[in-house]
Amino acid sequence: MAIDKRIGIIGAGKIGEALIAGLLSDGRVSKDMLSASDEKEERRRIVSEKHGIKCYSSNPELVRNSDVVIIAVRPNQVKGLLEEIREAVTPNHLIITIAAGVPIAFIAKNLRKRVPIIRAMTNTAVLVREGMTAIAGNDEVGDEGMRIAEEIFGALGKVVRVEEELLNAVTGLSGSGPAYIYMVIEALTEGGVKVGLPREVSLLLAAQTAFGAAKMVLETKEHPAKLRDMVTTPGGATIEGILQLEEGKIRIALINAVLRATERSKQLLME
């Protein structure tokens, strides 16, 4: 579904550019309805030439020429950015922030006006359009605003609505989660090399296995434990591997990773 709103993205880094590419790829937004800004002149030039969109050197100018403004800068840059664009923002704008750990209340306080604000937590898999994004909005955001956000992030993967109080937990799970899975894939690859597989073959086997297992969970909607049991025959090879994982406490390690990353996400704004 096409989005008939002018969308401006502040911050044309990897995630910002992924949003641009995703929105343009399936025709959700036309090039003349999409723009970006970045503090680095080189990034503006690259993004403009590569995607054929207008890139602003002035953040307030971008805001004045947008209906939806996506803030894609680091958490510690948000306060200064809000002060910079405050006068250009109106109640007719929809503000979407993807800065980890930055509450909606913080955005509203620094804009000093009642504006529809959506806080989103996405992950780096948006770069291959298989991202996972969770969104929450303030009272000023109606269903239309949430639908727009779902259309934007839906171009890059899956989207779910949650209460804002859960977004730090989302950061700890799916925001940081790709790093955990990369470690699992790396370890499986090393295991394959250890038992004699060529490294490139081992990496392909590990990565595709992780991808296929995730797709099985999403498409069958079965509990992961049930799917695991489908692979685990009595007295077979898989149960031997599972016992080693249990001995290494992989489950508690992953659970603790989510807990620690969640707590850390709450501190990002203060740095």
KOLLOMI-160246 format. One record per residue: residue in three letters; x, y, z of N, C-alpha, C in turn. Coordinates in steps of 0.1 Angstrom, whole numbers. Layout:
# residues N
rest n.u n.v n.w ca.u ca.v ca.w c.u c.v c.w
ALA X Y Z X Y Z X Y Z $
...
END
This chain:
# residues 271
rest n.u n.v n.w ca.u ca.v ca.w c.u c.v c.w
MET 8 -12 0 0 0 0 9 12 0 $
ALA 6 22 -9 14 34 -10 11 43 2 $
ILE 21 50 6 20 60 17 20 74 11 $
ASP 9 81 13 7 94 6 11 105 16 $
LYS 22 103 23 28 113 32 42 116 28 $
ARG 46 128 30 60 132 28 68 127 40 $
ILE 78 118 38 86 112 48 100 118 48 $
GLY 104 123 60 118 128 61 126 120 71 $
ILE 138 115 68 146 107 77 158 115 81 $
ILE 159 118 94 170 125 100 181 115 104 $
GLY 192 114 97 202 104 100 202 94 89 $
ALA 212 96 80 212 87 68 223 76 69 $
GLY 224 71 81 234 60 84 229 47 78 $
LYS 234 36 84 230 23 79 215 20 80 $
ILE 209 23 92 195 20 94 186 30 86 $
GLY 191 43 86 183 53 79 183 50 64 $
GLU 194 46 59 195 42 44 187 29 41 $
ALA 187 20 51 179 8 49 164 11 48 $
LEU 160 21 56 146 26 55 143 32 41 $
ILE 152 40 37 151 46 23 149 35 13 $
ALA 159 26 13 159 15 2 146 7 3 $
GLY 142 3 15 130 -5 17 117 2 12 $
LEU 116 14 16 104 22 12 103 24 -3 $
LEU 115 26 -10 115 28 -24 114 15 -32 $
SER 118 4 -26 119 -9 -34 106 -14 -38 $
ASP 96 -13 -29 83 -19 -33 72 -8 -36 $
GLY 77 4 -39 68 15 -43 59 21 -32 $
ARG 62 18 -20 54 24 -9 55 39 -9 $
VAL 66 44 -12 68 58 -12 76 62 -25 $
SER 71 73 -32 78 77 -44 90 86 -40 $
LYS 100 87 -49 112 94 -46 110 109 -42 $
ASP 99 115 -48 97 129 -45 90 131 -32 $
MET 85 120 -26 79 121 -13 88 116 -1 $
LEU 101 113 -5 110 108 5 123 117 5 $
SER 127 121 17 140 129 18 147 125 31 $
ALA 160 129 31 168 126 43 177 138 46 $
SER 183 137 58 193 147 62 204 140 70 $
ASP 216 146 69 227 140 77 237 150 79 $
GLU 244 150 91 254 160 94 266 159 85 $
LYS 268 147 79 280 145 70 276 147 55 $
GLU 284 157 49 281 160 35 283 148 26 $
GLU 293 140 29 296 128 21 284 118 21 $
ARG 278 116 33 266 107 34 255 113 26 $
ARG 253 126 27 242 132 19 244 130 4 $
ARG 256 132 0 259 130 -15 257 115 -19 $
ILE 262 106 -11 261 92 -15 246 88 -15 $
VAL 238 91 -5 224 87 -4 216 93 -16 $
SER 219 106 -18 212 113 -29 214 107 -42 $
GLU 227 104 -45 231 98 -58 226 84 -60 $
LYS 227 76 -49 223 62 -50 208 60 -51 $
HIS 200 68 -43 186 66 -42 177 76 -50 $
GLY 184 87 -54 176 97 -62 167 105 -54 $
ILE 170 107 -41 161 115 -32 168 128 -28 $
LYS 160 138 -23 166 150 -19 172 148 -5 $
CYS 184 153 -3 190 153 10 193 167 15 $
TYR 189 170 27 190 183 33 202 184 42 $
SER 209 196 42 219 198 52 213 204 65 $
SER 201 209 64 194 215 75 183 206 80 $
ASN 183 202 92 173 194 98 159 201 99 $
PRO 159 214 103 146 221 104 140 222 90 $
GLU 148 224 79 143 225 66 136 211 62 $
LEU 143 200 65 137 187 62 123 186 70 $
VAL 123 190 82 110 189 90 99 197 83 $
ARG 102 209 79 92 218 73 87 212 60 $
ASN 95 203 54 91 198 41 86 183 42 $
SER 83 179 55 78 165 57 66 165 65 $
ASP 58 154 64 47 151 72 50 142 83 $
VAL 59 132 80 64 122 89 79 124 91 $
VAL 83 125 103 98 127 105 103 115 113 $
ILE 113 108 108 119 97 114 132 101 120 $
ILE 134 100 133 147 103 139 155 91 140 $
ALA 166 90 133 175 79 132 189 82 136 $
VAL 190 89 147 204 92 152 207 85 165 $
ARG 219 86 170 223 79 182 215 86 194 $
PRO 213 78 205 205 83 216 211 95 222 $
ASN 224 96 223 230 108 229 229 121 220 $
GLN 224 119 208 223 130 199 209 136 199 $
VAL 199 129 205 185 132 203 182 145 209 $
LYS 187 148 221 183 160 228 187 173 220 $
GLY 199 173 215 204 184 207 196 185 194 $
LEU 192 174 188 184 174 176 170 180 178 $
LEU 164 176 189 151 181 193 151 196 195 $
GLU 161 201 201 163 215 203 164 223 190 $
GLU 171 216 180 173 222 167 160 223 159 $
ILE 152 212 160 140 212 151 127 216 158 $
ARG 128 220 170 116 223 178 107 233 172 $
GLU 112 244 167 104 254 161 97 250 148 $
ALA 104 240 141 98 236 128 87 225 130 $
VAL 87 219 141 77 208 144 64 214 147 $
THR 53 209 142 39 213 145 31 201 149 $
PRO 19 203 155 11 192 159 6 183 147 $
ASN 8 188 135 4 180 123 14 170 119 $
HIS 26 171 125 37 162 122 35 148 129 $
LEU 40 138 124 41 125 131 56 123 133 $
ILE 60 122 145 74 120 148 76 106 152 $
ILE 86 99 145 89 85 148 104 85 152 $
THR 107 79 164 121 78 168 125 64 169 $
ILE 137 61 164 142 47 165 155 47 173 $
ALA 157 57 181 168 58 190 166 49 202 $
ALA 174 40 205 172 30 216 172 37 229 $
GLY 163 34 238 163 39 252 158 53 253 $
VAL 152 59 243 148 73 244 132 73 245 $
PRO 127 76 257 112 75 259 105 86 251 $
ILE 92 83 249 83 92 242 82 105 251 $
ALA 82 104 264 80 116 273 92 125 271 $
PHE 104 119 269 116 127 267 115 135 254 $
ILE 110 129 243 108 136 230 98 147 232 $
ALA 87 144 238 76 154 240 81 166 249 $
LYS 88 163 259 93 173 268 103 183 261 $
ASN 111 178 253 121 186 246 115 193 233 $
LEU 104 188 228 97 195 217 88 206 223 $
ARG 85 205 236 76 215 243 63 217 236 $
LYS 57 207 231 44 208 225 38 194 223 $
ARG 25 194 222 18 181 221 18 177 206 $
VAL 25 166 203 28 162 190 26 146 189 $
PRO 20 141 179 20 126 178 34 120 177 $
ILE 37 111 186 51 106 187 50 91 188 $
ILE 57 84 179 58 69 180 73 66 183 $
ARG 75 57 192 88 51 195 89 38 189 $
ALA 99 35 181 101 22 175 114 16 178 $
MET 115 3 180 127 -4 182 128 -14 171 $
THR 139 -12 162 141 -22 151 154 -28 153 $
ASN 158 -36 143 172 -42 144 178 -42 130 $
THR 191 -46 130 199 -45 118 195 -54 106 $
ALA 186 -63 109 181 -72 98 172 -64 88 $
VAL 169 -52 92 162 -43 82 171 -41 69 $
LEU 184 -43 71 193 -41 59 190 -52 49 $
VAL 185 -63 52 181 -73 42 166 -75 42 $
ARG 159 -65 47 144 -65 48 138 -77 55 $
GLU 145 -81 65 139 -92 74 140 -87 89 $
GLY 138 -74 90 139 -68 104 127 -71 112 $
MET 129 -69 125 118 -70 135 117 -57 142 $
THR 105 -50 141 103 -37 147 91 -37 156 $
ALA 92 -32 168 81 -30 177 78 -15 178 $
ILE 66 -11 179 62 3 179 52 6 191 $
ALA 53 18 196 44 22 206 42 37 204 $
GLY 29 42 207 26 56 204 21 63 216 $
ASN 21 77 216 15 84 227 0 87 224 $
ASP -6 94 233 -21 96 232 -25 104 219 $
GLU -15 112 214 -18 120 203 -18 112 190 $
VAL -13 100 190 -12 91 178 -25 83 177 $
GLY -32 85 166 -44 77 164 -40 65 157 $
ASP -51 57 153 -49 45 146 -42 47 132 $
GLU -45 59 126 -39 62 113 -24 64 114 $
GLY -20 70 125 -5 72 127 2 59 129 $
MET -5 50 137 1 36 139 2 29 126 $
ARG -9 30 118 -9 23 105 2 28 96 $
ILE 5 41 96 15 46 88 29 40 92 $
ALA 31 40 105 43 34 111 45 19 107 $
GLU 33 12 107 34 -2 103 37 -4 88 $
GLU 32 5 80 35 5 66 50 8 63 $
ILE 55 18 71 69 21 69 78 10 73 $
PHE 77 4 85 86 -6 89 82 -20 83 $
GLY 70 -21 78 66 -33 72 73 -35 59 $
ALA 79 -24 53 87 -26 41 100 -32 44 $
LEU 103 -34 57 116 -39 61 116 -52 69 $
GLY 104 -58 70 103 -70 78 89 -70 85 $
LYS 89 -75 98 77 -76 105 76 -65 116 $
VAL 63 -62 119 61 -51 129 50 -56 139 $
VAL 52 -52 151 43 -55 162 41 -43 171 $
ARG 28 -41 175 25 -30 185 27 -36 199 $
VAL 33 -28 208 35 -31 222 33 -19 230 $
GLU 32 -20 243 31 -9 252 46 -4 253 $
GLU 47 10 255 60 16 255 69 10 266 $
GLU 63 6 277 71 1 289 78 -12 285 $
LEU 74 -18 274 81 -31 270 92 -29 260 $
LEU 94 -16 255 104 -14 244 118 -16 248 $
ASN 122 -14 261 135 -17 265 137 -33 265 $
ALA 127 -40 268 128 -55 267 129 -59 252 $
VAL 122 -52 244 124 -55 229 138 -52 225 $
THR 144 -41 230 158 -38 227 167 -50 231 $
GLY 165 -55 243 173 -66 248 171 -79 241 $
LEU 159 -81 235 156 -94 228 159 -92 213 $
SER 151 -85 206 152 -85 191 162 -74 186 $
GLY 163 -63 194 173 -53 190 187 -57 191 $
SER 190 -64 202 204 -69 203 205 -84 198 $
GLY 193 -90 196 193 -104 193 201 -109 181 $
PRO 202 -101 170 210 -106 159 224 -109 163 $
ALA 230 -101 172 244 -104 177 245 -118 184 $
TYR 234 -121 191 234 -134 198 234 -145 187 $
ILE 225 -144 177 224 -154 167 237 -155 159 $
TYR 243 -144 156 256 -144 149 266 -152 156 $
MET 266 -151 170 276 -159 178 272 -174 177 $
VAL 259 -177 177 255 -191 175 260 -197 161 $
ILE 257 -189 151 261 -193 137 277 -194 137 $
GLU 284 -185 143 298 -186 143 303 -199 150 $
ALA 297 -202 161 301 -214 169 298 -226 161 $
LEU 286 -227 155 282 -239 147 292 -240 135 $
THR 296 -229 129 306 -230 118 319 -235 123 $
GLU 324 -231 134 336 -236 140 335 -251 143 $
GLY 323 -255 148 321 -269 150 322 -277 138 $
GLY 316 -272 127 317 -279 114 331 -280 109 $
VAL 339 -269 111 353 -269 107 361 -280 115 $
LYS 358 -280 128 364 -290 137 362 -304 132 $
VAL 351 -307 127 348 -321 122 351 -323 108 $
GLY 358 -313 101 363 -316 88 357 -309 76 $
LEU 347 -301 79 340 -294 68 348 -282 63 $
PRO 349 -279 50 355 -266 46 348 -254 52 $
ARG 355 -244 55 349 -233 63 337 -226 55 $
GLU 338 -224 42 327 -218 35 315 -227 34 $
VAL 317 -240 34 306 -249 34 299 -250 48 $
SER 308 -250 58 303 -250 72 295 -237 75 $
LEU 299 -226 70 292 -213 73 279 -213 66 $
LEU 278 -218 53 266 -219 46 256 -228 53 $
LEU 261 -240 58 252 -249 65 247 -243 78 $
ALA 255 -236 85 251 -230 98 241 -219 96 $
ALA 244 -210 86 235 -199 84 222 -203 79 $
GLN 222 -212 69 209 -216 63 201 -224 73 $
THR 207 -232 81 200 -239 92 194 -230 102 $
ALA 201 -219 106 195 -209 115 183 -202 108 $
PHE 184 -199 95 174 -192 88 162 -201 86 $
GLY 164 -214 83 153 -223 81 146 -226 94 $
ALA 153 -228 105 147 -230 118 138 -219 122 $
ALA 143 -206 120 135 -195 123 122 -194 114 $
LYS 124 -198 102 112 -198 93 102 -208 97 $
MET 107 -219 101 98 -230 106 89 -225 118 $
VAL 95 -218 127 88 -213 139 77 -203 134 $
LEU 81 -194 125 72 -183 121 60 -189 112 $
GLU 63 -199 104 53 -203 94 44 -215 100 $
THR 50 -223 109 42 -234 114 35 -229 127 $
LYS 40 -218 133 34 -213 146 34 -223 157 $
GLU 43 -233 156 44 -244 166 54 -239 177 $
HIS 53 -244 189 63 -240 199 76 -246 196 $
PRO 87 -238 198 101 -242 194 104 -256 200 $
ALA 99 -259 212 102 -272 219 96 -283 211 $
LYS 84 -281 205 78 -291 197 86 -294 184 $
LEU 90 -283 178 98 -284 166 112 -291 169 $
ARG 117 -288 180 130 -294 185 128 -309 186 $
ASP 116 -313 192 114 -327 194 112 -335 180 $
MET 108 -327 170 106 -333 157 120 -338 151 $
VAL 130 -331 155 144 -334 151 151 -344 159 $
THR 146 -345 172 154 -353 182 148 -367 183 $
THR 154 -376 176 150 -390 177 156 -397 188 $
PRO 150 -407 195 155 -414 206 169 -421 203 $
GLY 179 -418 211 192 -424 209 199 -419 197 $
GLY 195 -408 191 201 -403 179 212 -393 181 $
ALA 217 -387 170 228 -378 171 224 -364 178 $
THR 211 -360 175 207 -347 179 206 -346 194 $
ILE 202 -356 201 200 -356 216 214 -355 222 $
GLU 224 -361 216 238 -359 221 242 -345 220 $
GLY 239 -338 209 243 -324 208 235 -315 218 $
ILE 222 -319 220 214 -311 229 219 -312 243 $
LEU 223 -324 247 229 -326 261 241 -318 263 $
GLN 249 -316 252 261 -307 254 257 -293 255 $
LEU 247 -289 248 242 -275 250 236 -272 264 $
GLU 229 -282 269 224 -281 282 235 -280 293 $
GLU 245 -288 290 256 -288 300 263 -275 299 $
GLY 264 -269 288 270 -255 286 261 -244 291 $
LYS 249 -247 295 239 -238 300 236 -227 290 $
ILE 234 -231 277 231 -221 266 218 -214 269 $
ARG 208 -221 274 195 -214 276 196 -203 286 $
ILE 202 -206 297 203 -195 308 213 -184 303 $
ALA 223 -187 295 232 -177 290 224 -167 281 $
LEU 215 -173 272 208 -164 263 197 -156 271 $
ILE 191 -162 281 181 -155 289 188 -143 296 $
ASN 200 -146 302 207 -136 309 212 -125 299 $
ALA 215 -128 287 219 -118 277 208 -108 275 $
VAL 195 -113 273 184 -105 271 182 -96 284 $
LEU 183 -102 296 181 -94 308 191 -82 309 $
ARG 204 -86 307 214 -75 308 213 -65 297 $
ALA 210 -69 285 208 -59 274 196 -50 277 $
THR 186 -55 283 174 -47 286 178 -37 296 $
GLU 185 -41 306 189 -31 317 198 -20 311 $
ARG 207 -25 302 216 -15 296 209 -5 287 $
SER 199 -9 280 192 0 272 185 12 279 $
LYS 182 9 292 176 20 300 186 31 303 $
GLN 199 28 302 210 38 306 215 46 294 $
LEU 211 42 281 217 48 270 215 63 269 $
LEU 203 68 272 200 82 271 208 91 280 $
MET 213 85 291 220 93 301 235 95 297 $
GLU 240 89 286 254 90 283 257 100 272 $
END
